[in-house]
């Protein structure tokens, strides 16, 4: 199955929410600006500094994206990049913006997971997906069933627009990616 089309149905359903997610992530990289109506020399110098700082952050994200892309391709995981590029193209956003949204989990989360056994002996996996922009992410949260040759391999909870998953499980195992700032 073409990796660039793997998320086409999800993209068409959720792409209208991506601008808010992307703006949230770029906003996290931006400094708060001073009141733009202040025309003082001090404010002008600050604005020039902020513009330079934003340019440097954009360049940093671009270099990071290129480095991740090269590493994934070298390690035989180029499908990740193709999936991201396909979603970006179908969602009318830049691959760099969508890459930044995918990094958001790593930089702004604080998730928790728990495994419990019910009275019938069935294992349950529960988890929170805590992030700074809960309303947008709540609307982007989806359940996905991954298949191989028509057979269900595992179920996952993820956000539409993210390549990969944060929580996955089948009848034999469960896995969660958690983040905590230390």
DRENKOL-318474 format. One record per residue: x, y, z of N, C-alpha, C in turn; residue in one letter; residue number from 1. Coordinates in steps of 0.05 Angstrom, whole numbers, always signed. Layout:
// residues N
X	Y	Z	X	Y	Z	X	Y	Z	a	NUM
...
//
This chain:
// residues 182
+17	-24	+0	+0	+0	+0	+18	+25	+0	x	1
+13	+43	-18	+29	+67	-21	+29	+84	+5	x	2
+52	+87	+18	+54	+102	+43	+43	+131	+41	x	3
+45	+143	+17	+36	+170	+13	+5	+172	+14	x	4
-8	+149	+11	-37	+148	+11	-49	+134	+36	x	5
-31	+125	+53	-39	+109	+76	-59	+124	+94	x	6
-55	+149	+97	-72	+165	+115	-92	+183	+100	x	7
-97	+177	+75	-114	+195	+58	-142	+199	+70	x	8
-155	+178	+79	-182	+180	+90	-182	+197	+116	x	9
-163	+192	+133	-160	+207	+158	-154	+237	+151	x	10
-136	+241	+133	-129	+269	+125	-154	+284	+115	x	11
-169	+272	+97	-192	+286	+86	-212	+293	+107	x	12
-214	+276	+128	-234	+281	+149	-224	+303	+169	x	13
-198	+304	+174	-188	+321	+196	-171	+344	+188	x	14
-164	+347	+163	-146	+368	+154	-155	+396	+161	x	15
-181	+400	+164	-191	+427	+171	-182	+436	+199	x	16
-174	+417	+216	-165	+423	+243	-135	+428	+245	x	17
-121	+420	+224	-91	+422	+225	-81	+450	+228	x	18
-92	+471	+215	-81	+497	+218	-79	+506	+247	x	19
-99	+500	+263	-99	+508	+292	-77	+493	+306	x	20
-73	+467	+300	-52	+451	+313	-25	+462	+305	x	21
-21	+468	+279	+5	+478	+269	+11	+505	+281	x	22
-9	+523	+282	-5	+549	+293	+2	+547	+323	x	23
-10	+528	+337	-4	+524	+365	+25	+516	+368	x	24
+35	+499	+351	+63	+490	+353	+83	+512	+346	x	25
+78	+527	+324	+96	+549	+317	+94	+571	+339	x	26
+70	+575	+350	+67	+595	+371	+83	+588	+395	x	27
+86	+562	+401	+103	+554	+423	+132	+561	+419	x	28
+140	+563	+394	+168	+571	+388	+172	+601	+388	x	29
+151	+616	+385	+153	+645	+383	+154	+658	+410	x	30
+168	+680	+411	+168	+697	+435	+143	+714	+434	x	31
+134	+721	+458	+112	+740	+459	+123	+767	+449	x	32
+108	+780	+432	+117	+806	+421	+106	+829	+438	x	33
+121	+850	+438	+112	+874	+451	+90	+887	+435	x	34
+76	+905	+447	+54	+919	+433	+64	+931	+407	x	35
+53	+923	+385	+62	+931	+359	+57	+960	+353	x	36
+39	+972	+368	+33	+1000	+363	+55	+1019	+374	x	37
+71	+1009	+391	+93	+1025	+402	+115	+1028	+381	x	38
+119	+1053	+372	+138	+1057	+350	+165	+1066	+361	x	39
+170	+1062	+386	+196	+1072	+397	+219	+1057	+385	x	40
+242	+1069	+387	+267	+1057	+377	+272	+1030	+391	x	41
+266	+1029	+417	+270	+1004	+433	+253	+982	+422	x	42
+227	+988	+415	+209	+967	+405	+218	+959	+377	x	43
+228	+977	+361	+237	+970	+334	+260	+951	+336	x	44
+279	+956	+353	+302	+938	+357	+293	+911	+367	x	45
+273	+910	+385	+262	+885	+395	+249	+870	+372	x	46
+234	+883	+355	+220	+870	+332	+240	+858	+313	x	47
+262	+872	+307	+283	+862	+290	+295	+837	+302	x	48
+300	+838	+328	+312	+815	+343	+293	+791	+342	x	49
+267	+796	+346	+247	+774	+345	+246	+762	+317	x	50
+246	+778	+297	+245	+768	+269	+270	+751	+264	x	51
+293	+759	+273	+317	+743	+269	+315	+717	+285	x	52
+305	+719	+309	+302	+695	+326	+282	+675	+313	x	53
+260	+685	+302	+241	+667	+288	+254	+654	+263	x	54
+269	+670	+249	+283	+659	+225	+302	+637	+234	x	55
+317	+641	+256	+335	+620	+266	+319	+595	+275	x	56
+296	+599	+288	+280	+576	+296	+270	+561	+272	x	57
+261	+575	+251	+252	+562	+227	+274	+546	+214	x	58
+298	+558	+213	+321	+544	+202	+328	+519	+219	x	59
+326	+522	+245	+331	+499	+263	+312	+476	+257	x	60
+286	+482	+255	+266	+462	+250	+271	+449	+223	x	61
+278	+465	+203	+284	+454	+176	+308	+435	+177	x	62
+329	+443	+191	+353	+426	+194	+346	+401	+209	x	63
+330	+403	+230	+322	+379	+245	+306	+360	+227	x	64
+287	+371	+212	+271	+355	+194	+289	+341	+174	x	65
+308	+355	+162	+327	+343	+142	+343	+321	+155	x	66
+352	+325	+179	+368	+305	+194	+352	+280	+200	x	67
+327	+285	+210	+310	+262	+216	+303	+247	+190	x	68
+297	+261	+169	+291	+249	+143	+314	+232	+134	x	69
+339	+243	+134	+362	+228	+126	+366	+203	+143	x	70
+364	+206	+169	+367	+183	+187	+347	+161	+183	x	71
+321	+169	+179	+300	+149	+175	+305	+134	+149	x	72
+312	+148	+128	+317	+135	+102	+341	+116	+105	x	73
+363	+125	+118	+387	+109	+121	+380	+83	+136	x	74
+363	+85	+156	+356	+62	+173	+333	+45	+161	x	75
+324	+52	+137	+304	+36	+123	+275	+43	+132	x	76
+271	+66	+143	+245	+74	+153	+234	+98	+137	x	77
+240	+99	+111	+232	+121	+94	+202	+123	+91	x	78
+187	+102	+98	+158	+104	+96	+147	+125	+115	x	79
+160	+130	+137	+151	+151	+156	+150	+178	+141	x	80
+172	+184	+127	+173	+209	+112	+152	+210	+90	x	81
+149	+187	+76	+129	+187	+54	+101	+190	+65	x	82
+95	+179	+88	+69	+182	+101	+65	+212	+107	x	83
+85	+224	+120	+83	+252	+127	+79	+270	+103	x	84
+95	+265	+82	+93	+281	+57	+66	+277	+44	x	85
+56	+253	+44	+29	+248	+33	+7	+262	+48	x	86
+8	+261	+75	-11	+276	+91	-9	+306	+86	x	87
+15	+316	+85	+19	+345	+81	+7	+353	+54	x	88
+13	+338	+33	+3	+344	+6	-27	+343	+6	x	89
-39	+322	+16	-68	+319	+16	-82	+339	+34	x	90
-68	+348	+55	-79	+367	+75	-73	+396	+68	x	91
-58	+401	+46	-51	+428	+38	-36	+443	+59	x	92
-17	+429	+72	+1	+442	+91	+29	+434	+83	x	93
+49	+448	+94	+76	+441	+87	+85	+417	+103	x	94
+103	+400	+92	+114	+378	+107	+128	+387	+133	x	95
+141	+411	+131	+155	+421	+154	+135	+428	+177	x	96
+112	+440	+170	+92	+446	+190	+81	+420	+203	x	97
+76	+400	+187	+65	+375	+198	+86	+361	+214	x	98
+111	+362	+206	+133	+351	+222	+134	+364	+249	x	99
+132	+391	+250	+132	+405	+275	+109	+396	+293	x	100
+85	+392	+281	+62	+382	+296	+68	+354	+308	x	101
+82	+338	+293	+89	+311	+302	+109	+313	+325	x	102
+126	+333	+326	+145	+336	+348	+132	+347	+373	x	103
+109	+358	+370	+95	+371	+393	+92	+353	+416	x	104
+87	+328	+411	+84	+309	+433	+110	+307	+450	x	105
+132	+308	+436	+158	+305	+450	+165	+330	+466	x	106
+153	+353	+459	+162	+377	+472	+142	+389	+492	x	107
+116	+380	+491	+96	+394	+506	+77	+377	+521	x	108
+83	+352	+525	+63	+334	+537	+70	+327	+566	x	109
+52	+312	+577	+55	+301	+604	+35	+279	+608	x	110
+39	+257	+594	+19	+235	+594	+25	+214	+615	x	111
+3	+199	+620	+4	+178	+640	-9	+153	+629	x	112
+1	+130	+636	-12	+105	+628	-14	+86	+652	x	113
-34	+69	+650	-39	+49	+672	-48	+23	+659	x	114
-39	+1	+670	-48	-26	+662	-62	-38	+686	x	115
-86	-49	+681	-101	-62	+703	-114	-87	+692	x	116
-120	-105	+711	-134	-130	+705	-162	-128	+717	x	117
-183	-134	+700	-210	-133	+711	-217	-159	+725	x	118
-241	-161	+736	-249	-185	+751	-250	-210	+734	x	119
-252	-207	+708	-253	-230	+690	-225	-238	+680	x	120
-204	-224	+690	-177	-231	+682	-168	-217	+656	x	121
-183	-198	+646	-176	-185	+621	-159	-160	+628	x	122
-137	-158	+613	-119	-135	+617	-131	-111	+603	x	123
-129	-88	+616	-138	-63	+605	-115	-43	+605	x	124
-113	-27	+584	-93	-7	+582	-107	+20	+581	x	125
-101	+37	+600	-113	+64	+600	-91	+85	+599	x	126
-97	+107	+587	-77	+128	+586	-89	+155	+581	x	127
-75	+176	+589	-83	+203	+583	-66	+213	+560	x	128
-77	+231	+544	-61	+244	+524	-62	+274	+530	x	129
-47	+282	+550	-47	+310	+560	-29	+326	+542	x	130
-40	+348	+533	-24	+367	+517	-35	+394	+521	x	131
-20	+414	+515	-27	+442	+520	-53	+451	+506	x	132
-58	+441	+482	-81	+449	+466	-102	+426	+466	x	133
-115	+422	+488	-133	+399	+491	-157	+399	+472	x	134
-169	+423	+466	-192	+423	+448	-186	+413	+420	x	135
-164	+423	+409	-157	+415	+382	-150	+385	+382	x	136
-134	+376	+401	-126	+348	+402	-149	+330	+408	x	137
-168	+338	+424	-191	+322	+429	-206	+316	+403	x	138
-209	+337	+386	-222	+334	+360	-206	+317	+341	x	139
-179	+315	+344	-162	+300	+327	-156	+272	+336	x	140
-166	+264	+360	-161	+237	+370	-177	+216	+355	x	141
-162	+196	+346	-175	+175	+330	-166	+147	+339	x	142
-182	+127	+334	-175	+99	+338	-169	+88	+310	x	143
-147	+74	+307	-139	+63	+281	-134	+33	+285	x	144
-142	+17	+265	-136	-11	+265	-115	-15	+242	x	145
-92	-25	+249	-71	-30	+230	-73	-59	+220	x	146
-73	-63	+194	-76	-90	+183	-52	-96	+166	x	147
-47	-122	+163	-27	-132	+144	-39	-156	+130	x	148
-40	-155	+104	-52	-176	+88	-81	-182	+96	x	149
-96	-161	+103	-124	-164	+111	-128	-174	+139	x	150
-107	-177	+155	-110	-187	+183	-103	-164	+202	x	151
-120	-160	+222	-115	-139	+242	-90	-146	+258	x	152
-71	-127	+258	-46	-131	+273	-48	-118	+300	x	153
-57	-94	+301	-61	-80	+327	-79	-57	+323	x	154
-90	-47	+346	-106	-23	+348	-89	-1	+360	x	155
-96	+23	+353	-80	+45	+364	-97	+70	+369	x	156
-89	+86	+388	-100	+113	+392	-78	+132	+383	x	157
-86	+151	+367	-66	+171	+358	-81	+197	+351	x	158
-67	+216	+341	-79	+241	+331	-77	+242	+301	x	159
-99	+249	+288	-99	+252	+259	-79	+273	+252	x	160
-60	+266	+234	-38	+284	+227	-12	+275	+237	x	161
-12	+257	+257	+14	+247	+267	+20	+220	+254	x	162
+45	+217	+246	+54	+192	+235	+61	+174	+258	x	163
+51	+150	+257	+57	+131	+279	+35	+133	+300	x	164
+41	+122	+323	+21	+120	+345	+34	+125	+372	x	165
+17	+133	+391	+27	+137	+418	+18	+114	+437	x	166
-3	+100	+429	-14	+78	+444	-22	+56	+424	x	167
-12	+32	+428	-20	+10	+411	-24	-15	+427	x	168
-42	-32	+417	-48	-57	+432	-60	-78	+414	x	169
-56	-103	+421	-70	-125	+409	-77	-144	+432	x	170
-85	-169	+425	-93	-187	+447	-70	-197	+464	x	171
-45	-193	+454	-21	-203	+468	-4	-182	+482	x	172
-7	-157	+473	+11	-136	+484	-2	-108	+482	x	173
+9	-90	+497	+2	-61	+495	+26	-45	+500	x	174
+27	-22	+487	+50	-4	+490	+41	+25	+489	x	175
+54	+42	+505	+48	+70	+506	+74	+86	+506	x	176
+73	+108	+493	+95	+127	+494	+86	+149	+514	x	177
+102	+153	+534	+95	+173	+554	+118	+194	+555	x	178
+111	+217	+563	+131	+239	+565	+127	+253	+592	x	179
+149	+259	+604	+149	+275	+628	+174	+293	+628	x	180
+169	+318	+631	+192	+337	+632	+206	+334	+659	x	181
+232	+331	+657	+248	+328	+682	+269	+349	+683	x	182
//
